[in-house]
Amino acid sequence: MEEPLGRQLAITGKLVRERFDCCLGHHGSSLATWAVLRSADDEAGLSQRELAARMSIESPTLVRHLDRMDEPPPSKGKTRRKRRGPNRARDKEKRK
């Protein structure tokens, strides 16, 4: 019995993602890193919140990806964060 087309597409998509992630891994990267960098490159200057919204992910998820890109080699140098104004969460902690 042949698999339904939807299932074939899902399996194929999973295999392509795994293969792409594996290839990127040989270069010290990952599919998640590529997706963040690609999205950031498409619209330079976005805030983290705007970038997360464009990627359809939650802000804390994006922050984890960005934090990993800030770690020592091989990821170092892939991102640069610029502060756009007061960080309300950080400022709130300082006031306590």
FENURRA-V192453 format. One line per field, one symbol per residue. phi: phi as a letter, one per 20 degrees, with the letter a starting at -180 (. if undefined). burial: + if it has 16 or more other C-alpha atoms within 10 Angstrom, else -. A space follows every 50 residues. Layout:
phi=???
burial=???
This chain:
phi=.effggfgffffgfffffffffffgfdmcbfffgffffffffcfnfffff ffffemcfgfffgffffffefggeegnecbedeerfefffffffff
burial=--------------------+--+----+++-+--++-++-------+-- ++------+--+---+--++----+---------------------
